[in-house]
Amino acid sequence: MKNKYILCLGVIAITFSACTKLDEDLHGQVNSGTLTQGNVPGLISATYIAMRGPYQAPWNWSALQEVTSDEAIVPTRAGDWDDNGAWRALHLHRWAADDGRISGVFRDLNSVSYAATTVLRFNPTPAQAAEARFLRAFAQFSILDGWGQVPYRETGEGVTLPSKVRNAAEEIAYLISELTAIIPDLPNGPANVANKNAAKTLLMKVYLNKGAFLNRAAPTFDAADMAKVITLADEIATGGYVLSANYFDNFAPTNNVLSKENIFTAENTAGNDGSDLDGQWKCTLHYNQNPNGYNGFSSLSNFYDKFEAGDKRRGGAYTGQTNVSGVRVGFLVGQQFDQNGAALKDRKGNPLAFTPEVAIIERDPNHLEVAGIRVIKYPIDYANTGSKKPDNDWVYFRYSDVLLMKAEAQLRTSQTAQALILVNSLRTVRGASTLTSLTLDVLLDERGRELYWESFRRQDLIRFGKYLAAWQEKPASDAKYLLFPIPDNQLGNPNLVQNPGY
């Protein structure tokens, strides 16, 4: 067991900077003379752990997907959250090729890809190999989504030369082939490991986004690709998934037990082993709430207004949280209270009443602390606030996303009536009214209502042709922002080509 953890930590330390030539040399020092098939479980575990950095919490991949969208904003509050304008640049689509957050996420996603490839060097079983290959495909899909080109190494390839790079078309073909090949060797579950339906969900996303990845400015949608999306959704539907009666149970500290719709998650163990998932509530809560937060991330009123009053996804009281602290789940707007119903105040003694109005730079000292609607997507694990290791499993894929992707594929192939029935079946469970018609704009809004702050919004906006439009606190943006820049510190690899406009 001790050796397993040493191996895990070693791979993690290496993967933090695995894209540069120097760090790939370090990666190459892990050799077959010291690792055997018996070490493979430890290397797979290390790959899952490496995924925490880029994916879990709101700071990294999530920030690139959400803060760059119409769902989230990190306003500068006098001197708080200025960060030399970095958060403003994300929301305004004004980042540059040397953006530190974009560079760090690119590095860490590639680290996951390389860590998974390392597993394949040491004679894994077919099931172990399929697990590692899925994790590699998962990370590479994100790289494709963000940057449009994907560095990679073949199993056992030396690290003295720059990594090869696949363009978008090559990576799409690779992902389709790779995921199709490994599905038979993956297990049926549980959700917290790579499994058949997780791979099918990722394959759905490849087919659905294929036309957008190939032409982001003018996405197209091939009927054969949409048919694949529908077929895969129907296969996943046989897996026994059920939409949760309480939407927020999918994200709760015991979501591994409560949720019947989570397809792929990252396991976090209460107080013992986990990620910075508590950042999901710390990033948005005020300093005087319980737990005290960083008073930063907010949602936007135009997005909040897409919800009907009775929509359960908009939030409300949640047992185990609201009775402990007064904090509700979902969108927090208006006066905030403690668990006894006493009205809270901000640090200046003003009522702690979150306002729909928010500016990207807040200057009024009596408004800046309360500007912006806050979001609590993951119910707070109060039993583990001290350890900062909550029990909530991080959610990557849910069955509701599968249903909405199927509906989108139907809608894009003139099966509007079937898509409307499917969307309404979801809305009924969520307490929303029945739609009488369905358009692409309405479906995009529904994806926003169902999947807000789950790291899909940028991808959705690009696919629906809305990402460059003006929205609240953001003017229309240039087409170059449909891709993130290849970080300047990675261009020593001649196989990487800077994306247009940077």
KOLNUGU-847347 format. One record per residue: z, x, y of N, C-alpha, C in turn. Coordinates in pm, whole numbers, plus 50000, padded with zeros to 5 digits. Each point is the difference from the previous one (the first is absolute). Layout:
N
ZXYZXYZXY ...
END
This chain:
502
500005008449879500004991650121500005008750125 500815010849998500065008850116498625005850030 499285004849894498695005850021499024989850056 500154987349955499114989450049500134998650151 501255000050050500194998150143499545012150078 500175012049944499505012050067498494999350015 499324995849892498554998650006499584989950105 500714988650002499684989750098500115005350141 501125006650028500225005150134498985010650036 499625008249900499005010350027498664994350038 499574989849926498714993950031500044993250135 501134993150031500114993350129499915010150113 500745011049988499985010250106498605005450021 499275001849890498645005150010499104989950066 500134987249962499044989950044500114996550146 501085003450068500104996550141498875006250082 499455011449956498935006450078498875004749909 499644991549903499125004849894498545001450041 499644996350121498595000250036499535013450052 500895008050051499555012750057499845010349891 499225010350029499735010349900501295006849955 500875003550094501245006649965500834991549905 500164987350033500854991549919499374996749866 498674999749995499374998049871500225012449911 500105011850060500355011849922501384998349938 500954994850078501334997549945499934989949887 499194989850020499834989749898499515006449870 499125009950013499455006549883501005008349924 501185002950059501005007849929500704991949892 499844986650002500504991949890499025001749886 500395007049892499015003849901500374995249861 499025000149910500184994749866500955008449916 500365011850048500965008049927501424994650013 500274992350105501354994850020500104985049978 498854992949998500024985549982499274996249872 500554990249928499424995249875499954984950005 499514994049890499924985549995501374993650018 501065007049957501344994550017500404998650145 499345007250089500314999150143499214989250072 499044994049932499124990450065500754988350063 501014994049933500734989250067500615004250133 500495012450008500565004950125498955001450108 498795004549962498925001350097499514986350048 499954990349909499634986450041501054994450095 501285002149966501074995550089499875006450137 499655012850003499835006950128498874994050081 498964995149934498894993850072500454987050064 500764992049926500544987750060500885003450121 500825010349986500885004050111499185004750119 498915007249974499155004750109499374988550077 499884988449938499434988450067500944994150106 501285003049990500954994350095499695004350143 499685012550019499785005250135498924992650075 498784999349945498954993250076500134984950003 500534993949893499904985549989501244992250042 501195004649960501174991850024500555002150140 500524989250058500514999750138498854998750099 500324997450127498954996250097499365011550073 500345012449969499635011050090498625005849975 499464999049879498845008049964498774991549970 499624998249874498844991849970500154986050058 501184994449989500254986750056499734999850150 500425010350071499765000550145498515000450030 499245007649920498575000950024499304986749973 500544992149911499404987049968500494988950092 501245000750046500594988850074500065002250151 500455011650045500135002450143498635000850066 498985003449923498635000250052499374986149999 500784989749964499464986549985500624990450101 499664987249985500544989450086501334994649949 500575006249897501254995249942501235007150053 499855012450045501175008050034499745008550124 501085002850072499945008550118501325007650009 499945012350048501215007950024500035003050150 500564991050079499965001850144500905011450046 499595006950102500865009950064501024992350084 501295002549972501074992850067500745009850090 499525001250125500485010550091499775013349929 501075007649971499815012749931499974998849850 500414988349946500044998249855498594997449946 499715006049886498764997849927498785004750080 500205009950087498855005550071499205009349909 500715009849939499365009149905498675005650052 499995003450127498805005750063498784990849985 500274987149995498924990249995499384997849863 500595006049895499384999349867499934985849947 501084992150018499984986249950499044991550083 499945002250129499064992750084498565003149958 499735012549969498655004049961499544992649876 500904997849905499624992749880499594985850034 500824993050077499694986150028498764998650089 499825009150091498884999450094498695005649944 500075005949878498845006949942499555011350093 500925009250025499695011550084500485013049937 500105000349868500475012149935498925010850002 500435012449980499085011450001500035007049865 499155009949985499875006849871501235008149964 500845002950098501215007849971501254991149992 499824986949981501144990949992500895003949882 501275002650027500905005049897500294990049890 500124987350034500294989949897498804998349907 498814999150057498794998649918499845012149909 500245011850054499915012249921501005000149885 501244995950030501035000049897499714990349888 499484988250034499694990149897498845004949913 498985005750062498885005549924500505010749902 500855008750047500565010549915500784993949883 500864990350028500894994749897499254991549898 498974992750044499214992549904499235009349907 499475010850054499345009949915500985006749907 501245001450044501025005849914500224991449876 500024986850018500144991049885498815001749905 498815000750057498805001749917500065012949919 500395011050065500075012849930501135000449898 501134993650032501124999649906499604992549874 499274989050015499554992449883499015008149917 499135007550067499055008449927500725010849921 501095005250053500795010149930500494994749866 500394987449995500484994049875498955001749890 498744998650036498934999849900499745013749939 500585010450056499805013549947500825002849875 500994991549969500985003649899500024990449882 498794996549955499814992649876500834987149995 499884991450098500724987449994499434990949892 500784990349956499494989849909498994991450076 499194992149930499064991250072500714990850099 501164994849964500744991250091500505007750121 500525012149980500475008050112498845004050091 498875003549940498845003850080499524988250083 499994988149941499564988250075500934997350117 501305001949979500984997950107499745009650116 499825012849968499745009950104498684997250071 498994996249924498684997350060500064987950092 500824990049964500154988650090500645004250132 501075007949992500695004250122499065008350088 499185008249936499015007750077498994990750066 499524990249927499044990550056500624992050114 501274996449985500694992450104500035008050131 500395012749991500045008450120498615002350056 499025002449913498655002750047499374987850066 500354988049953499524987950067500494999650145 501265003750022500545000350135499285010450086 499725011649942499285010350074498604995150037 499334993749906498694994150027500094989650111 500994991549992500214989650100500195006150140 500815010450009500335005750129498965009550056 499435008449914499205011250050498554999949952 499674992049899498624998649958499465011449915 500805010049973499635011349913501275004949932 499865004549875501185002349917499945013849934 500925009050035500095012849928500504997849857 499575008449909500464998849862499795013249927 500735001549889499795011149908499884994749859 499155006249922499934996649859501245005349930 500364993949888501155004449923499825014549956 500995008450031499965014049960499185008950089 499404994550103499185008050091500875009950078 499495011950021500715009950078500154995850144 500965006150066500304995750137499635010550105 499235009949960499635010550096498864995850090 499254989949958498894994950080500384986650063 499364996250110500314987150062499754988449904 500794989750013499814988249916498664993550031 499434993649897498784992350020500354987450078 498974993150049500204987950079498964989649960 500444987849975499084988949973499804992050128 498764996150028499764990850110500354985849955 499824990450088500454986449970499294994349877 498695001349993499264994449886500435006649870 500165013150002500425007349880501404996049957 500904998350097501384996549967500084985749945 499254990950057499984986349950499554999849854 498915007049970499505000549863501035006349907 500665010550049501035006549920501164990549970 500484993050102501154991149981499674988749904 498814994450011499614989249908499975005149857 499385011649981499925005849866501385003849946 500815006250084501325004949959500934988449964 500074990150085500914988949974499564991949879 498714998049986499504992849882500345007449872 499925013350004500255008049881501474999849957 500924999750096501425001649965500704986949970 499464988850039500704987349982500434997749854 499175002749900500454997749862501225008249959 500215011550060501115008749962501264997950083 499944991250098501194997150081500824988949936 501314999850023500844989449944499834987050078 500514989049942499964987250068501044999250112 500995008449998501055000050100501055010149961 501135000350071500424991450111499305003650131 500394992850106499345001950128500255013750060 501135006549966500335012550066499385012349935 499024997949911499185011049949498544995950011 499135009949997498574997049997499714991049881 499314989150023499754990349893498604994250013 499594992749896498634994849995499654991750123 500884990750037499664991250110500085006950135 500815010550010499985008150123498635006650015 499475005349889498695006450005498914989750030 500134988049945499004989650028500074995650146 501214999450055500134996450142499365010650088 500245012749969499385010750077498494999549986 499514997049880498564998949979499434988450081 500734988950009499584989050088499815004950143 500955007950048499945005050137498815009350020 499665007849898498825008650011498754991550018 499834990149913498804991550008499974992050130 501154994850043500044991650119499695008150126 500495012350007499835008450118498785009149993 499284999549890498875009249979499024999850117 499574988250040499034999150109500555004650132 501324998350022500625004750123500155015150000 500315005849885500145014549993498645006950019 498924993449958498685005950013499424998150141 500404989450068499514997450135501084992550076 500915007350061501154993950064499614991950124 498945004050067499604992950120499364986549967 499384998949883499344987549961500134998249849 501184996249952500224998649855499094989649938 499595002749876499234990449921500754997549870 499674988949934500764996049882499034995449892 499795008749902499074997449892500554989249907 499164990549962500454989049915500555005049867 499405010449944500485005449873501405006050015 500255006550113501345005450024501014988850015 499644989350070500914988750017500274993249866 499004999649913500204994249867501015008449921 499965013250016500975008749933501414997050051 500144997950130501314996750058500554987349936 499164989949988500434987249943500375001549854 499205007249924500295002049858501325007449979 500225010550077501255007649988501194991350038 499874991850103501094991150038500344990449887 498984994849934500244990849890500695006949882 499675012649979500685007649894501475002350036 500265003350124501385002350045500814987149991 499354988750022500694987049999500624996849866 499535006549893500584997649867501295007849978 500425007650101501175008749985501344993250020 500004986950025501264992650012500655000850137 499265004050103500575000950134500194986250060 501074998350076500334987450065500385003050144 499444992550093500365001850140501464996450020 500755008550066501444998150016500294988450094 500944991649960500394988750086500585004950131 500765010949995500515006350122499185012650025 499174999350100499075010950031500695013550007 501195000550061500665012850025500695005749877 500084992249890500515005549874499095011149948 498744999950040499075010549957500385013750052 500835000450103500345012650067501505002949999 500774991749933501465000650005500565012049924 501285003250020500605011149925499884998549849 499934987749950499824997849856498634994049972 498995004550075498674994149981499415003049863 500505010349931499525002749865500384988749905 501014992250035500434988649920499514986950061 500094998750132499714987450066498514996850008 499175010150019498584997550024499234998849870 499184989649992499094998249887498555002050044 499805005050121498635002050048499695014450034 500975009049992499735014050028499265006449883 498885006450029499165006149899500255014949988 500175006750113500255014550000501015003250108 501085006649961501075003550092500435014449977 500805005250092500645013049982501494997549980 500545004849889501394997449968500935008350088 500974993450060501085006650073501324995849936 500875009649976501264997349931501155000450099 500774989450004501054998150100500915012050013 500095005550121500955010450032499775013249930 498925001149922499855011749915498675007150022 498924992849982498705006450005499034990650069 499395004650107499094991250071499455006650123 499474991750088499235004850114500674996050130 499245001850107500444996050133499624985550027 500094991649896499614986050018500864992950102 501245004650019500844993450101499405001250140 499045009150018499295000850126499274987150034 499714991849899499304987450025500824990750089 501325000449988500794991750091500605008150114 500245013049978500545008350108499015001350115 498705000349969499015002550104499944988750102 500484988349964499794988250084501294993950055 501125001749929501264994050045500555006950124 500744992550079500645005350121501225008449962 500405008550092501165008649980501284991949971 500114987950053501234992249987499954989849887 498965000849916499964991449883500585007249880 500164992949891500595005449877499004998849886 499505011749952500345013650044499355003250134 500585009750069499415003950127498645006449975 499054996950087498655004949981499545009450109 498715002650003499405009350095499314992950116 499944986549992499464991950110498605004650041 499105000349904498665004850028498904990149967 499624999549873498844992349956500184985250031 498924993850043499974985650029498694994249951 499984986749991498754993149977499504994550134 498894993249997499364995150121499964984849999 500164994050116500114985450008498734993049951 498845005850027498774993749954499934999449848 500555010149936500044999749854501054990149951 501155000150059501074990749963499544985550015 499204997450100499534986450026499024994949895 499555008649909499134995549891500774991949895 501335000550003500834993249900500394986050047 499964990449911500594986950027501525001049992 500674990750067501475000350002500594998949860 499364992349912500554998049866499615010449898 499195009650039499555010449908501185008949961 500335000449871501165007649954499855014950029 498785004450010499765014350024500425004250140 500164990450090500455003350135501465004250001 500764995749898501355005049984501084989750025 501255004849990501174991550018501225006949942 501004992249969501225005549942499735004549856 500715010549958499845005149864501375003549945 500374993749888501315002449939500145014549957 501145005950033500235014149972499715008750120 499394994050101499715007350124500544992550121 499514987950023500394992750120501494996749998 500554996849884501444997149991500855012550012 499385011749987500735012850013499965005050143 498844998550067499815006450130499454990850109 499524988549960499324991350096498515002750011 499525011349948498595003550008499194991149907 498934994450050499114991849921498865008449944 499224994349910498825006849948498764994750071 498895007249986498764996050065499965004650144 499554991350088499845003450141501274996250077 500545009650073501214997850080499584998250145 500224987950052499644996950137501094991550061 500305002350128501064992550066501365006649981 501054992650038501365005049995500395003849857 500645011549988500485004849871501514998249991 500484997449878501404996849977500585008749889 501345000849995500645006549886500264989649892 500685004149892500214991149887500924988350032 500755001150108500914989350041499394990750105 498755002650035499334991750100500215004550143 500665011450020500215005150135498725006550052 499644996950123498785005550060500175014950027 499005007849960500035014450021499455003650138 500385011850047499535005150129499345013549981 499155003650098499415013349995500965010150060 499575012350017500925010550044500414998650146 499264992050076500354997750140500814987250018 500304993349890500774987850007499184987450018 498675001449999499134988350009499894993449862 499654987149995499814993549871498955007249915 500345002349874499035006449910499064989049949 498994997150081499044989449971498615006050002 499435001949882498695006449989498924990950056 499165005750086498994992150069498625001949938 499194989549997498615001849955499235009550090 500375000750128499305008750094500375014649972 498985008249990500225014349980498815007550060 500305011150066498955008650055500055013449929 498895006949995499985012649928500885010550069 500244998250131501005007950071500954990350069 501254999949958501014991150058500845007950100 500094994850125500705007450104501224992650055 500024986849990501104992250056501265002549918 501045006150058501205003449923500704987949940 499774988150056500644987949947499154993049895 498815005549975499124993749900499625009349887 500005013050025499395009149906500675000049863 501324997249994500675000249870499704987649916 499564989350065499804987449926498534996349990 499125008150056498574996849999499455000949859 499324989749958499295000349873500714992949887 499234992449924500504993349880500205010449890 501144999449932500305009749896499684994149862 499845008849902499614995649866500945006049895 500524991449914500765004449882499274994749877 499175008349940499234995949882500825002349873 500735010949995500845003249885501454996150032 500574990049930501414996650022500895012449985 501005000850086500825012150011500965001349882 500075011949944500935002949890501305005450059 500934990950032501235004150066500905008449911 499874998549871500845007849909499685014850005 498845003550052499575014049997499565005350136 500534994050108499655005250132500575013950023 501135002949938500615013250018499205011149936 499464997649881499245010349929498575001350051 499544989950076498604999650046499034999749882 500464995449886499134998649883500104985649949 499284990850063500104986049961499374997349864 500334988549944499544996449867498664992850002 499504996350118498714993050008498905008849943 499234994949905498825007249955498894998050103 499305011050031498894999250094498844992549936 499394991050075498944991549945498635005450043 499195003549900498625004250026499034988249986 500084992849887499064989149973500764987549958 499574988450052500554987149960498884990749955 500374990049920499034990749946499364991750110 500734997150106499424992150109498805007250062 500055013350006498875007750050498794998349908 500254999949870498934997849903499324986550026 500804989750022499454986650025499174999850128 500505006550104499265000150126498735008449992 500035010949922498785007749981498974991949923 500454992549899499084991449927499404989550094 500844993850082499514989950093498985006050096 500245012350045499055006650090498675002449932 500065004749876498755002249925499264986949980 500724989349973499354986949987499384995750133 500745001750107499494995950131498765007850039 499975012849967498865008450036498794997449911 500174992049894498874996549912499804984849996 500314993550112499724985750021500734990849903 501165004649950500844991349916501194995450084 499694993850111501014996650099501014990049948 499564990049927500924989749950501035006049906 499565008849911500945006449906500985009050076 499515007150100500875008850078501044992050076 499614988650054500934991650075501124994949909 499664995849880501024995449905500995011249970 499505012049981500855011349965500955003450115 499475000550123500835003350115501064989150021 499624987649983500964989250019501095000149893 499685004549881501035000949897501075010150040 499595010850065500945009950051500794994450118 499324993750092500664994650119501044989349963 499734992249899500964989849959501315006249955 499925010749922501225006949958500745005850119 499275004450101500615006350117500464989850105 499834987249973500494989950093499094997650118 498755004649992499034998150109499144987849971 499414994250103499194988049984498705003249927 499374989749948498745001549929498855001750099 499195010049978498815002150082498914990149960 499234995450098498894990949970498675007349992 499975012450049498785008049992500405014749997 499055008349959500295014349987498825008150050 500275008850095499015009550049500565014149980 499175010050026500485013849988501125002750100 499904994850119501065002250099501324993849953 499924988049943501214993449950500585007849883 499155005249915500485007749885500655013050045 499435006550100500625012250053501404996850054 500134988950072501324996050048500964997549884 499494993949893500884997149886500455012949932 499115009649990500415013049946501075006350088 499874998450131501035005150090501334993349977 499994986749987501264992749978500655003849868 499225002149898500555002849868500415014649983 499265009250061500165014349968500445008350120 500564993550104500385007550120500985011249966 499805011350066500815012049989500055005349856 498914997949925499915005549863498905010449988 499555005450114499085011350004498574996549958 499554987850034498634996049973499214996150124 500664998550116499354993250111498805007650055 500115013150019498865007750051498814998449907 500225001649870498944998649902499344986250009 500834989750014499464986450011499194998250127 500535004650112499284998450126498655007049999 499935011649938498715007049989499044991949913 500494995249886499134992649909499484987150063 500814993850084499604987650065499325002350136 499785012750035499265003150123500774997750128 501345001149995500834996850116500765012050055 499905011449937500915011150031499785006050138 498794999550050499695006050130500194990450116 500334987549970500134989950105501245002450085 500014994350118501205000350083501024990349942 501275003850004501094990849968501195003450085 501084993349980501185001250086500415014650017 500045004450126500385013750036499035010549945 498754996149977498975009649957498634995350048 499265008450071498624996650036499075002349882 498764995850013498995002949898499895015149982 499745004349877500015014349971498675004849946 499825013250003498775006449960499865000049847 498754999849953499734999449856500535012249924 500255011050068500495011749928501374997349937 500724990350054501354997349950500014991949871 498824996649948499934993849869500395009849890 499975012850031500485010549911501035008450073 500955005349925500905009850058499325013750000 500395008850089499395013450002500495008549884 499145008449948500465010549909500885009450083 501245002349958500885008450082499405013850027 500185004650120499465013150038500435010949902 501254999149952500495010749913499434999349858 499154990249972499374999049868498535004450003 499475002650118498585002950011499635014249959 501005007749957499705012749936499304998149867 500114988049944499244996549879498604996050044 498995007949972498654997050050499404987449937 500614995149893499484987849937500464987350074 500985001350087500414988950084499215000550130 499494988750043499204999050122500734990650096 500215004550123500704991550096499274986750017 500764989150004499414986950017499384998550139 498974991850013499274998950128500914996250117 499775006750112500694996650122501235008350029 500465007849902501225008050021499655014650026 
END
